[in-house]
Amino acid sequence: MSKRQTFYSRREFTKLSTMGIASLPLLSFQNELEKKIIVPQDQLNVHLFSKHLQFLNYNEMSAAAAEMGFNGLDLTVRRKGHVLPEHVIDDLPKAVEAMQKQGLSPKMMSTNVWDANNITHKTVLETASHLGFTNYRTDWLKYPEDKSITLSQTLFGKQARELETLNEKLRIIGSYQNHAGNHVGAPIWDLLPILEATKGKFIGCQYDIRHAVVEGGESWELGLRRIKPFINSIVLKDFKWGIVDGQWKPINVPLGKGMVDFKRYFSLLKKYKINVPVSLHAEYDLGGAEKGLSTININKKEVFRYLKKDLEYIKDAWKRSE
């Protein structure tokens, strides 16, 4: 048994072999993985965050995404996701098969992975790698109250290096998403000491413009300039500030209806030659689909209509940006 297969028990590896997965070559486009920043294409390849279709099974989800015009799915492989981590060996191949039937290649997934020494996390990455996935989002981190932020960054940097080593062996890229609030990486700048502790090839940042604008206000462009060497995937969504229960809060809205200046943002992506996997998130009211609920309270065709409209906005805004 090769080193790349040592994470599996004999029973698990036998199951993978039976399905033909373990015999698949690990990503033949190795050089492409190591090039996070390349010449932009005429249009973005957009993957739909599968969280918004968790009221559908794998076949229905894949058919809907293809019908709406998405290039792929950013599959939730995590707690309460389309694929549960503890069932990844059985269920991820099923999801991939359903996607491929609709012409959608497995590329992106969102996970709870962070600990390179965790057996379940290893199994998720090992299985995904053999199935052809190239990019995944990691779990989020929070600063513990009993340690300084500086010390925590040092510890997180060490963990990131360990995860990067595992990623390199498996030829899969990890991405840490900047997320507004008290999460690590929310201000963008604090993520740099963690990522700079790595080589920056097989782990980096999933840049989320919505959260960057929430936290950065008018200075988000500076954060983008600083983090751009580490960007290996991006998330697209929008918001506006509003009063909720007497308090000012960010309110999620369809693309183009909020405060994100997509024309400026897309022009900067082109200027910096950032062309990486793209995930569309729709966090505004979609009858529960925005929360990843298994049962929604609006017609599914309404969900599809809004998602397709967001996709069309992305394509049009990308073309209009200079």
C-alpha positions in Angstrom: 0.0 0.0 0.0 1.4 3.4 -1.0 2.0 6.3 1.5 -1.0 8.1 0.0 -3.3 5.3 1.0 -2.1 4.7 4.5 -4.9 6.9 6.0 -7.5 4.2 5.2 -8.2 1.1 7.1 -8.0 -2.2 5.1 -11.8 -2.3 5.0 -12.1 1.3 3.7 -9.4 0.8 1.0 -11.1 -2.3 -0.2 -14.3 -0.4 -0.6 -12.6 2.3 -2.5 -10.9 -0.2 -4.7 -14.2 -1.9 -5.5 -15.6 1.4 -6.7 -12.5 1.9 -8.8 -11.6 5.1 -6.9 -8.3 4.1 -5.3 -6.9 3.1 -8.7 -7.5 6.6 -10.2 -4.3 8.7 -10.7 -4.0 11.6 -8.4 -4.6 14.8 -10.5 -2.7 14.7 -13.7 -2.7 18.5 -14.0 -0.3 19.0 -11.1 1.3 22.1 -12.5 -2.1 23.8 -12.8 -2.6 23.3 -9.1 0.6 25.2 -8.3 -0.4 28.2 -10.4 -3.0 30.1 -8.3 -2.7 33.3 -10.3 -2.8 33.0 -14.1 -4.1 35.0 -17.0 -7.8 35.7 -16.7 -10.3 34.1 -19.0 -13.0 36.0 -20.9 -15.5 34.9 -18.2 -15.5 33.3 -14.8 -16.2 29.7 -14.2 -18.7 29.8 -11.4 -19.5 27.0 -9.0 -22.7 27.1 -7.0 -22.4 26.6 -3.2 -24.4 23.4 -2.7 -25.6 24.5 0.7 -28.4 26.3 -1.2 -29.6 23.0 -2.7 -29.5 20.8 0.3 -33.3 20.3 -0.1 -32.4 18.2 -3.2 -30.6 14.8 -3.5 -27.4 14.4 -5.5 -29.0 13.8 -8.8 -31.6 16.6 -8.4 -28.9 19.0 -7.1 -26.6 18.3 -10.1 -29.3 18.6 -12.7 -30.5 21.9 -11.2 -27.0 23.4 -11.2 -26.4 22.3 -14.8 -29.7 23.6 -16.0 -29.1 27.0 -14.4 -25.8 27.3 -16.2 -23.2 26.8 -13.4 -19.8 25.3 -14.3 -19.8 23.1 -11.2 -20.8 22.8 -7.5 -18.9 23.9 -4.4 -20.0 20.8 -2.5 -20.6 20.8 1.2 -18.6 18.0 2.8 -19.1 18.8 6.4 -21.4 18.7 9.4 -25.0 19.1 8.1 -23.7 19.1 4.6 -24.6 17.2 1.4 -21.9 14.7 2.4 -21.2 14.0 6.0 -17.5 13.6 6.8 -18.1 10.2 8.6 -19.8 8.9 5.4 -17.4 10.4 2.9 -16.1 7.1 1.5 -19.6 5.9 0.7 -21.3 9.1 -0.2 -18.8 11.4 -1.9 -18.4 9.0 -4.9 -22.2 9.0 -5.3 -22.3 12.8 -5.3 -19.5 13.0 -7.9 -21.2 10.4 -10.1 -24.3 12.5 -10.1 -22.4 15.6 -11.0 -20.5 14.0 -13.8 -23.7 12.7 -15.4 -24.7 16.4 -15.8 -21.3 17.4 -17.1 -20.1 19.0 -13.9 -16.5 18.1 -12.9 -15.7 17.8 -9.2 -13.4 20.7 -8.3 -14.5 22.6 -5.1 -15.8 21.6 -1.7 -16.4 23.3 1.6 -15.3 21.3 4.7 -14.6 21.4 8.4 -11.0 20.2 7.8 -8.2 21.9 9.7 -6.4 19.3 11.8 -3.9 17.4 9.6 -3.6 14.7 12.3 -7.4 14.1 12.5 -8.3 10.7 10.9 -11.7 11.9 9.6 -10.2 15.1 8.1 -7.5 13.0 6.4 -10.1 10.6 5.0 -12.1 13.5 3.6 -9.1 14.9 1.8 -7.8 11.5 0.6 -11.2 10.5 -0.8 -11.7 13.9 -2.5 -8.3 13.9 -4.0 -8.8 10.5 -5.6 -12.1 11.7 -7.0 -10.5 14.7 -8.7 -11.3 17.6 -6.4 -8.6 20.3 -6.6 -9.8 22.9 -4.0 -11.4 22.9 -0.6 -12.4 25.4 2.1 -11.1 24.7 5.5 -12.8 25.1 8.9 -12.9 28.5 10.5 -10.8 29.5 13.5 -11.4 31.7 16.6 -8.9 33.3 18.9 -9.0 31.6 22.4 -9.5 34.0 25.3 -6.7 32.5 27.3 -4.0 33.2 24.7 -2.7 36.3 23.0 -3.6 36.9 19.4 0.1 36.9 18.5 0.7 33.5 20.2 -2.5 32.1 18.6 -1.3 33.2 15.2 1.9 31.3 15.7 0.1 28.2 16.7 -2.3 28.5 13.8 0.6 29.0 11.5 2.1 25.7 12.7 -1.2 23.9 12.1 -1.4 25.5 8.6 2.1 24.2 7.7 1.1 20.7 8.8 -2.1 20.9 6.7 -0.1 22.2 3.7 2.2 19.3 3.9 -0.7 16.9 3.8 -2.3 18.9 0.9 0.9 18.7 -1.1 1.0 14.9 -0.7 -2.6 14.7 -1.9 -2.3 17.4 -4.6 -5.2 19.4 -3.3 -5.4 23.0 -2.3 -6.8 24.3 1.0 -8.4 27.7 1.4 -9.2 29.6 4.6 -12.1 32.0 4.1 -12.1 35.5 5.6 -15.4 35.8 7.5 -16.8 38.9 9.2 -17.1 38.9 13.0 -14.7 37.6 15.6 -13.2 34.9 13.3 -9.6 34.6 12.6 -8.9 36.4 9.3 -11.9 38.8 9.5 -9.7 41.9 9.3 -7.6 40.2 6.5 -4.4 41.6 7.9 -4.3 39.2 10.8 -4.5 36.2 8.4 -1.1 37.1 6.9 1.1 35.9 9.8 -0.6 32.5 9.6 -0.3 32.1 5.8 3.2 33.5 5.7 4.3 30.6 7.9 3.5 28.3 4.9 4.9 28.0 1.4 1.6 29.4 0.1 1.2 26.8 -2.6 -1.2 24.2 -1.2 -2.9 26.4 1.3 -4.0 30.0 1.1 -7.1 32.2 1.3 -10.6 31.9 -0.1 -11.2 35.6 -0.5 -14.8 36.6 0.3 -15.5 40.1 -1.0 -18.8 40.4 1.0 -17.0 39.8 4.3 -14.1 42.0 3.3 -16.3 45.0 2.7 -18.2 44.4 5.9 -15.0 44.5 7.9 -12.9 46.8 5.7 -15.4 49.5 4.6 -13.7 51.7 2.2 -10.2 50.2 2.8 -11.1 46.7 1.4 -8.9 47.3 -1.6 -5.8 47.5 0.6 -6.7 44.2 2.2 -7.1 42.7 -1.3 -3.7 44.0 -2.4 -2.0 42.5 0.7 -3.7 39.1 0.6 -3.6 38.6 -3.2 -0.5 36.3 -3.3 -2.4 33.8 -1.1 -5.8 33.9 -2.9 -6.6 30.5 -4.4 -10.4 30.7 -4.6 -13.0 33.4 -4.2 -16.6 33.7 -2.9 -19.2 36.1 -4.5 -22.1 37.5 -2.5 -23.5 40.9 -1.5 -24.9 42.8 1.5 -26.2 46.2 2.7 -26.3 47.7 6.2 -29.8 48.0 7.7 -31.6 48.1 11.1 -32.7 44.8 12.4 -34.4 44.7 15.8 -33.1 48.2 16.5 -29.5 47.4 15.7 -27.4 48.2 12.6 -26.5 44.9 11.0 -25.3 43.6 7.6 -28.2 42.3 5.6 -27.6 39.8 2.8 -29.0 40.7 -0.6 -28.9 39.4 -4.2 -25.8 40.4 -6.2 -25.8 44.0 -7.4 -28.4 45.1 -4.8 -25.9 45.9 -2.0 -22.7 47.6 -1.2 -20.1 45.5 -3.0 -18.8 47.4 -6.0 -18.5 44.4 -8.3 -17.3 46.5 -11.3 -14.4 47.7 -9.3 -13.7 44.4 -7.7 -13.7 42.5 -11.0 -11.5 45.1 -12.6 -9.0 44.5 -9.8 -9.1 40.8 -10.2 -8.3 41.3 -13.9 -5.5 43.8 -13.0 -3.9 41.5 -10.5 -4.4 38.5 -12.9 -6.3 36.6 -10.3 -8.2 33.7 -12.0 -9.1 31.1 -9.4 -12.2 28.8 -8.7 -15.3 30.9 -7.9 -18.1 30.0 -5.5 -21.5 31.8 -5.6 -23.2 32.1 -2.2 -26.8 33.3 -1.9 -27.3 34.2 1.8 -30.4 36.3 1.4 -33.9 35.0 2.0 -34.6 31.9 -0.1 -37.2 30.2 2.0 -34.6 28.4 4.0 -32.4 27.4 1.1 -30.0 30.1 2.1 -29.5 28.3 5.4 -29.0 24.9 3.9 -32.3 23.6 5.2 -33.5 20.2 3.9 -37.1 21.5 3.7 -37.8 25.0 2.2 -41.0 27.1 2.4 -41.0 28.5 -1.1 -41.2 26.8 -4.5 -37.9 25.4 -5.6 -38.3 27.1 -9.0 -38.1 30.5 -7.1 -34.8 29.4 -5.6 -33.5 28.5 -9.0 -34.7 31.8 -10.5 -32.8 33.8 -8.0 -29.7 31.8 -8.3 -29.7 32.0 -12.0 -30.2 35.7 -11.8 -27.1 36.0 -9.6 -25.2 34.0 -12.1 -26.3 36.2 -15.0 -25.3 39.3 -13.0 -21.8 37.9 -12.5 -21.3 37.2 -16.2 -22.5 40.6 -17.2 -20.5 42.5 -14.5 -17.4 40.5 -15.5 -17.8 41.5 -19.1 -18.4 45.2 -18.2 -15.5 45.5 -15.9 -12.2 46.8 -17.3 
